[in-house]
Amino acid sequence: MTLQKILQFAEEDLARVEAEIQHQLHSEVELIYEIGRYLLCSGGKRIRPIVLLLAARLAGYTGDRRFPLSAMIEFMHTATLLHDDVIDHSHLRRGYPTVNSRWGNALSILVGDFLYAKAMALVVADGDPTILGEITRVTMRMTEGQVLETLKIGDLGLTEAEYFTIVRQKTAALFGACCVIGGVLGGLPKAKTERLRRFGLSFGSAFQLVDDTLDFVGKEQLLGKPVGGDLREGKVTLPLIVTLKNAIPAEAELVSRFMHGPAKSVEDLQHIINLIQKYHGVEYALQEAGRYVQQAKQELQAFADCPVYDLMLELTDFIVQREV
């Protein structure tokens, strides 16, 4: 099943989420709405709201609370993108100029703060202390993950364990929260809600691993940003970690010069991508992604009698097959 088919299944629910996003974006400061709409309407896949909506259905919930909470999750995610692009000095996202490249770093940070505040307002308005506690904890985890990643920029000694800590905190934790919210909405027992959380953590880890491989093997026109962007920004991801473990000293020196030097030529970038292919860095990362997918599917087995069980399996398979 393609993402398009999954989107068709959730079409009505996603339309309600989109309406909530547009409604909540309004501000007395017109530029906030303009910037928020620019980023939120520039082609995002809405994977996180989809996961929340499907998790709620797994838990047997089809009420209206899931729509503002899905918008809340998308606001949180979008806020991180705004801040990430400032930190990474990015110029393109989804094929469009980044907010910081169009309006500057200050406005990008401030609108990100506005979206975080909107997200918190939505979760407070929902009124469930369990969901509020989950979101506040996840916000801290995500921030810690971003700080760790920033501290490790250019660190060629980054270990696999450190890499996976960053992945869990910066990316997987929010997917876990989506699933917890679905379980809470459906009134699931704590043990089953925790199974949903573990599904989300494994799903999110696989999602990030695939993202990190696409930086080396993706198609630029599909990614909407240059291939090799992580390398240019000094980010050390699993394909590079594996490559550096196996590289001879001269090859490791080439990587170090590229990561730490002022000039980052296309030729040197291609040499490093060739090294990653030589040492099967992408294949290794995809194997790890596949392992997380299997873990995610194991957690889903507790919901095998639910109507959307097969759809969740399809979505889980999609994340390792996607090209963008």
N, C-alpha and C positions, 0 to 999 in steps of 0.2 A: 504493500500500500504506500502510495506517495503522500507527502505532506499535504498536497492539494486535496486528496480524498479525506484526510483527517480534518482539514479545514472545512470541507463541505459538511461533514458530519456535525461539527461544532458551530456551523455557520450562524444559527440563531443566537446561541449563547455568546459567541464572539461579537456579534452585532450589538448586543446589550453591553458588553464590556467596552467596545469602542465608543458607544454613546456616553457611557460613564466617564471615560477618559476625556472626551471632548468637553463634557459638562464641568468636570473638576479642574480642567486647565485654565478656566477663566480667571482673570486677575484684573484688578484696577489699573495695573501697570501693563499697558498693551504689549510692550516688547516681551514680557514674560510669556504671554500667550503665543506670540508670534514665534519665539524661539522654541517653546515647548511643542507647539504644533509642527514646526519644521522637523524636529528630530523624531517625534512620535509618529509622524505620518510619512516617514521616508523609507518605508519598506521593511520594518522589523517583522520577524516571523511570529511573534507573540507565543513563543514556545512555553514560557513560564505560565502565563494565564491558561494556556491549553492544559498544561499539567495540573494546575489547580482545579480547573473545571472537570477534568476527567477523574481526578482523585476524589472530588466531591461526589461524582456519580458512582464511583466504586463504593463509596461509603453510604450510598443510598440517598444523597441529598440533592434536591433539584429546586430549592428555594432561591429567593432573590439575593440573599446576603453574599452569594459567591461572586456577583458582578462587581460591586464596589471593591471587594477584597482582591479580585483579579486585577482591577485597575490599580489598586494600591501596589501590588507586586510589580506591575509594569512601570509605575512611577519610580519605585526603588531601583529597578534595573536600569532605567533610563538615566537616573541621577548618577549611577556609577559610570555609565558611558561618558557623560559630560565631564566628570572629574578625571576619568582615565585618559581621555583625549588631551586634557591639559597636561597631565603628568607625562604622557608619552610624546607630547608635541606632534600629535597626529594631524594630518591635513585632509584625509578622506575617510569616510565611513559610509558603507552601503552605496558607494559610488557617488556620494555627494560631499561637498566641502563640509568639514566638521564645524560645529558651532564655534569653537575657539578660533578657527581660521577665518570665519566670517565676522564674528562679533567681538572677538578678543577673549583672553583668558578670564578676566574679571567677571564678565557677564556669564560666561560658561559655568564658572564655579557658583555664582549666585543663583542662576536658574536651577542648577543641580541641587542646591540647598533648598530652593523653593519646592522642587519636586519631592525631596525627602520629607519636608514639612507637610506637604499635601498627603503623602503616604501615611505619615503618623496620624494626621487628622482623620483619615478614612478608617484606620484601624481602631482609633479611640471611639469614633462614631459607631462602629460596629458593636462595641461594648463588651466583648468577650475577653475576660482577663487572661485566659489561656493563650488566645491568639495574640493579644498584645504582648505578653511575656515572650512568646516565640519570636515575634518580629523584632523586639528590642534586642534580644540575644543575638539573633542572626545579623542585625545591623552592626553590632560590635564585632562579630566574627568576620564579616565582610570587610570591615575597615581594617581589622588586624591583618587579614590576608593581603589587602592592598599595600599596607605598610611593609609587610614582609617581602612582597614582590619588589617594591621600590628599593628596599635595602639591598636586595640581591641583584639589582641591575648590574650587568657586566661581570658577575661573579661566576667564573668558569669552574669553580669548585663546588657549585651547588649540587647537593646530593639528590638522589631520587626521593628519599624520605622528605627532604625539605620541599621539593617540588610538589609532592602530593599533599603536603600540609597546606601550601598556598592554594592548590586546586580545591581542596575541601572547604577552606574558609572563604575564598574569594568567589567561587562559582557554585560548588555543590551545595553549600549551606542554604542558599536561597531556593534551590529546587526542593531540598528537604522540607523547608518551611511551606512551600506550596502544597506539598502532600500532607503535612501535619494539619494545615488549615482545612483541607478537604476532609480529613478524618474527624476533626473537631466538629465541623459543620454537620457531619452525618451522625454524630454522637457515638462514634466507635469506642470500644474499650481501649484503654491505654496501650495494651500489648499490640493490638491491631494498628493503632495509630503509629506506634513506633516501627512497625513493619513498613508502613507507608513512608515514614521518614527515611528508613534505610533504603527503600526503593529510590527515593528522590536523591539521596546522597550518591548512590551508585550511578543513577541516570545522569546526574550533573557532572560526575567525574568523567564518565565516558564522553559526554558532550564536550567538555573542555579538552580532553585528549584529542578528539577528532579535530577540534578547532586548531590545536597546536600543530597537527600534521598538515592541515590545509594551508598553513603559512608557507610550507615548502612545496606542496604539490598541487595546490588549488589553482583554479583559473582566475586570473585577475579580473576579467569582466564579470564573473559570477560573484567573486568575493567583494567587489566594490572597493578594493584597496590593493596596494601593491603587494605582490608576493615577496616574502622575506622581510615583512615589516617588523616582526618580532626581533629578528637579528639586528636590523638597523637600530631598533630601540634599545638593544642590549639585553633583551629578555632571553634567559636560558630556559628552554623547555625540554621535555623528555627526549625528543629525537636528537637534540644537540648533546644532552647529557650522555646518551648511549654512544654517540659518535666520539666524544672526547675520551670516554673510557677505553676505546679501541684504537684511537688515532696514534700515529707515530709522532715524535716530538716536532718535526717540521710541520706536520699538518695542524697540530695543536697551536703552534706559533702563528700560523696563518689565521686561525680563528681568533686568537688573542689580538693580533694586529687589527683585524677588522672590527672587533667589538670595542677596542679601546682607542683606536686611532681616529684622527679627525676626518680622514677621507674614507668613504665607503663606496668603492667602485662596484659597478655592475659585474665586472669580471671576477672580483674577489668573492662577491656574493654567490655567483654561480659556482665557483670553486667549492665553497662551503656546502652548498646544496648538493653538489656532486659527492662530497665526502659523506654527507648524511645518507645518500643513496648507497654509497659503497659499504657503509657499516650498518645498513638496514635500520637506521634510526626511525624512519616512518613506520616500517613494518612492526618494529618492537612496540611503538606507541599504540598502533592499531590493535595489536594483540592484547595489550593492557586494557584498551577500550572495550574489546570483546569480552575480557574477563569481567569487567564491571557490568557490562550488559547482562551476562549470565547471572551475576549476583542480583541485579535488579529483577530479573525474571523469577528468580527463586523467591524473592520477597512477595512477588505478585501472586504466587500460587495460592496464598491464603484467600485470594479474591476470585478464584477460578469460576465460581458460580455467578459472578456479577455480569450484567449485560455488556459492559464496556471493557471487560477483561481482555478480549482479543484485540480491541483497538489500542489498549495500552501496550500490549506486546508489539503491535505494528509500529507504534510511535517509538518504542525502545529500539527496534531494529532500524528504523529510519535514521536515527542520529549517527549510526556508524556507517551508513551508506550514502549520506548526503555529500554534496559537492560545495555547499555554501552554508 
